[in-house]
Amino acid sequence: MWYNICMDLQYKNNDLIVTGLRDFNLDHIFDCGQCFRFNAVDEQTYIGVAKGKALKISQSRDTVTFYETTEEDFRSVWFDYFDLGRDYGEIKKTLSRDSVMKKAVSYGDGIRILNQELWETVVSFIISASNNIPRIKGIIERFCHAFGNKTEYMGNTYYSFPDAETVASLTCADLSVIRAGYRDKYIIDAALKFSNGELSDEYIRSLSTLDAKKALMSIKGVGNKVSDCILLFGLCRADSFPVDVWIKRIMEYCYFGSEQSIDTISRFAAERFGPLGGFAQQYLFFYARENKIGIS
């Protein structure tokens, strides 16, 4: 579905300039904990790698510049990656019927959930467990540099995310160079399951959200929270509402006024937000971080 029908595409010096984008803010998109390979290089300017392609992207109001990008790549890669076919205005309108969400949406109104590759999301969120974002990014960059393929872009060399087959051939000793610690064995277990056909992108996508969650949790090191993150950020299952310590505190502060179990919060979110739970989680995450809610 091409929702952003008001978009206008123009070329200037090999750059693709897209105007008329709505509900789109690069800082909100890249600074809400959903991906780890894009880094800010200037105000509203990022460089990163996704789906084997490097990209420099910048924004000024409703105009977004995709540097040295063809229209073919925009339509076949970046349009889907940035979820430009989805009506986020309608999502925000629906969620804003809830007074808490109305305030949360106003803080992160340019958030979009990226359509990331499932395999990359699996490994990234295995690495994310009990970790902070700078260290997660460092581990992933070392992983890609050591085992990914080179790609040249704007005079610099970048590295793709290593495929499952490559990683399945490695040992924990091989992976020691990325300094992921105990997570090495979990990464290799995931790679073996994806490379031998026990798990696959097509198979997991064919499952219901609950069954996909069970399949993902067959990977060592993938528990409740990590599987929910993979469902949301790798499969765009927006009925998934990941609950970590911080989200738990946010929900207790905003909705309960007292400590609650993760199960209670998950059930509440499912009833309150339904199929928009994942979007609600991202708006709440951004809102709480900006206002230091839930930080003890």
C-alpha positions in Angstrom: 0.0 0.0 0.0 1.5 3.3 -1.0 0.0 5.5 1.7 2.4 8.5 1.3 0.8 9.5 -2.0 1.8 13.1 -1.4 5.5 12.1 -1.7 7.5 13.8 -4.4 10.8 12.2 -5.6 13.5 14.3 -7.3 17.1 13.8 -8.2 19.9 16.3 -7.5 23.6 15.4 -7.8 22.9 11.6 -7.5 20.9 12.2 -4.3 17.2 11.2 -4.1 15.2 13.9 -2.4 11.8 13.0 -1.1 9.4 15.7 0.0 6.0 15.4 1.6 6.8 12.7 4.1 4.5 12.7 7.1 4.8 11.2 10.6 8.6 10.8 10.0 11.4 11.9 12.2 14.9 10.4 11.9 15.8 11.1 15.5 12.7 9.4 16.8 13.2 6.4 14.4 16.8 5.8 15.2 16.9 6.7 18.9 14.2 4.5 20.3 16.2 1.3 20.7 14.8 -0.7 17.7 18.0 -0.9 15.6 21.7 -0.6 16.2 23.5 0.0 12.9 22.6 3.6 12.1 24.6 6.4 13.8 24.1 10.1 13.9 26.8 12.1 12.1 25.1 15.5 12.3 21.8 17.0 13.3 19.0 14.9 11.7 21.7 13.0 9.6 22.5 9.3 10.0 24.7 6.8 8.3 24.2 3.0 8.6 23.7 -0.3 6.9 20.5 -2.3 6.3 19.7 -5.2 4.0 23.2 -5.2 2.7 23.2 -1.6 1.6 24.8 1.5 3.2 22.8 4.7 3.4 23.4 8.3 4.5 20.1 10.0 5.1 19.2 13.4 6.4 16.0 15.3 7.1 14.8 18.9 7.1 11.1 19.1 8.1 9.2 17.0 5.5 12.1 16.7 3.1 14.3 13.7 3.4 17.5 13.2 1.4 18.7 9.7 0.5 22.3 10.2 -0.6 23.7 8.4 -3.6 20.5 6.3 -3.8 18.7 5.2 -6.9 15.0 5.4 -7.2 15.0 1.6 -7.7 16.8 1.1 -4.3 14.3 3.6 -2.7 11.3 1.7 -4.0 12.7 -1.9 -3.5 14.6 -1.4 -0.2 14.1 1.9 1.7 10.4 2.4 1.2 9.7 -0.8 3.0 12.5 -0.5 5.5 11.1 2.8 6.8 7.6 1.5 6.7 6.4 4.4 4.4 3.3 2.5 3.3 1.7 2.6 6.7 -0.7 5.3 7.9 0.9 6.3 11.2 -1.5 9.3 11.4 -4.3 6.9 11.9 -2.4 4.8 14.4 -1.6 7.9 16.5 -5.2 9.1 16.3 -6.5 5.7 17.6 -3.9 5.4 20.4 -4.5 9.1 21.4 -8.0 8.2 22.6 -6.1 7.1 25.7 -5.0 10.2 27.6 -1.6 8.8 28.6 -0.9 7.7 25.0 -2.0 11.1 23.7 0.8 12.7 25.7 3.3 10.0 24.7 2.5 10.3 21.0 3.2 14.0 21.1 6.8 13.3 22.2 7.7 10.7 19.6 5.3 11.5 16.8 7.8 10.7 14.1 8.5 7.2 15.2 8.2 4.4 12.6 8.8 0.8 13.2 11.5 -0.3 10.8 11.1 -3.5 8.7 14.4 -5.1 9.5 15.6 -8.5 8.4 14.6 -11.2 10.8 18.0 -12.9 11.1 19.7 -9.7 11.9 17.1 -8.8 14.4 17.4 -12.2 16.2 21.2 -11.8 16.6 20.9 -8.1 17.5 18.5 -8.7 20.3 20.4 -11.7 21.6 23.3 -9.3 22.0 21.0 -6.6 23.5 20.1 -8.8 26.6 21.5 -7.2 29.8 23.4 -4.7 27.7 23.5 -1.0 27.0 23.1 0.6 23.5 26.7 1.8 23.0 28.1 -1.6 23.8 25.4 -3.4 21.7 26.4 -1.2 18.7 30.1 -1.9 19.3 29.6 -5.7 19.4 27.5 -5.6 16.3 29.9 -3.5 14.3 32.8 -5.8 15.3 30.7 -8.8 14.3 29.9 -7.3 10.9 33.5 -6.1 10.3 34.9 -9.6 11.1 32.4 -11.8 9.3 30.3 -9.6 6.9 30.8 -8.6 3.3 32.4 -5.3 2.3 30.3 -2.7 0.5 31.6 0.6 -0.8 29.5 3.7 -0.4 30.4 7.4 -0.7 34.1 6.7 -0.6 34.0 4.5 2.5 33.9 0.8 3.3 31.0 -0.6 5.2 30.1 -4.2 6.1 26.9 -6.2 5.7 25.4 -8.3 8.5 26.9 -11.8 8.4 24.5 -14.5 7.1 23.5 -17.5 9.2 25.4 -19.9 7.1 28.7 -18.0 7.7 28.1 -17.8 11.4 27.1 -21.4 11.7 30.6 -22.4 10.5 32.2 -20.5 13.4 33.1 -21.5 16.9 32.9 -19.5 20.2 36.6 -19.0 19.9 36.1 -17.4 16.5 33.4 -15.1 17.9 35.6 -14.0 20.8 36.8 -11.1 18.6 33.4 -9.4 18.9 33.6 -9.5 22.7 30.0 -10.5 23.2 30.9 -12.8 26.2 28.4 -15.5 27.1 26.2 -14.5 24.2 28.6 -16.2 21.7 27.0 -19.6 22.2 23.5 -18.2 21.8 24.5 -16.5 18.5 25.9 -19.8 17.2 22.8 -21.7 18.3 20.6 -19.3 16.4 22.9 -19.6 13.3 22.7 -23.4 13.4 18.9 -23.4 13.7 18.6 -20.9 10.8 21.2 -22.5 8.5 19.9 -26.1 9.0 16.3 -25.2 8.2 14.9 -25.8 11.7 14.0 -22.1 11.6 13.6 -19.8 8.6 12.2 -16.4 7.8 9.4 -17.9 5.7 8.4 -20.5 8.3 8.3 -18.0 11.2 6.4 -15.5 9.2 3.8 -18.1 8.4 3.0 -18.7 12.1 0.7 -16.8 14.4 2.3 -14.4 16.8 2.1 -16.8 19.7 3.5 -19.7 17.7 6.2 -17.5 16.3 7.2 -16.5 19.8 7.4 -20.2 20.8 9.6 -20.9 17.8 11.9 -18.0 18.6 12.2 -19.1 22.2 13.6 -22.4 21.0 16.9 -20.5 20.4 19.2 -20.5 23.4 19.2 -17.2 25.2 15.9 -16.0 23.7 13.5 -15.4 26.5 10.2 -13.6 26.8 11.4 -10.0 26.4 13.9 -10.8 23.6 11.4 -12.8 21.6 8.8 -10.0 21.9 11.5 -7.5 20.6 12.2 -9.8 17.6 8.5 -10.2 16.9 8.0 -6.4 16.9 11.2 -5.3 15.2 12.0 -8.3 12.9 8.5 -9.3 12.0 6.5 -6.1 12.6 4.1 -8.0 14.8 2.6 -4.9 16.3 0.4 -7.0 18.7 3.7 -7.7 20.5 4.4 -5.5 23.5 8.0 -6.1 24.9 8.2 -5.5 28.6 11.6 -5.0 30.1 12.5 -3.4 33.5 12.1 0.1 32.1 8.8 -0.5 30.3 7.5 -2.2 33.5 8.3 1.0 35.5 6.7 3.2 32.9 3.5 1.2 32.9 3.4 1.2 36.7 3.9 4.9 36.8 1.4 5.8 34.0 -1.4 3.3 34.5 -1.2 1.5 37.9 0.5 3.7 40.5 1.9 0.6 42.1 4.3 -2.4 41.4 2.8 -5.0 39.1 4.1 -8.3 37.6 5.2 -8.4 34.0 2.4 -10.8 33.2 -0.2 -8.3 34.6 1.3 -5.5 32.5 1.4 -7.7 29.4 -2.3 -8.6 29.8 -3.2 -5.0 30.4 -1.3 -3.9 27.3 -3.0 -6.6 25.2 -6.4 -5.5 26.3 -5.7 -1.8 26.2 -3.8 -1.5 22.9 -4.7 -4.7 21.1 -3.0 -4.9 17.6 -1.4 -1.6 18.1 0.6 -2.7 21.2 4.0 -2.5 19.6 3.4 1.1 18.4 2.2 2.0 21.9 5.3 0.5 23.4 7.6 2.6 21.2 5.7 5.9 21.9 5.8 5.1 25.7 9.5 4.2 25.6 10.4 7.5 23.9 8.1 9.6 26.1 9.4 8.0 29.3 13.1 8.4 28.3 12.6 12.1 27.3 10.9 12.7 30.7 13.1 10.4 32.7 10.1 8.4 33.9 10.9 5.1 35.5 14.5 5.9 36.1 15.5 5.2 39.7 
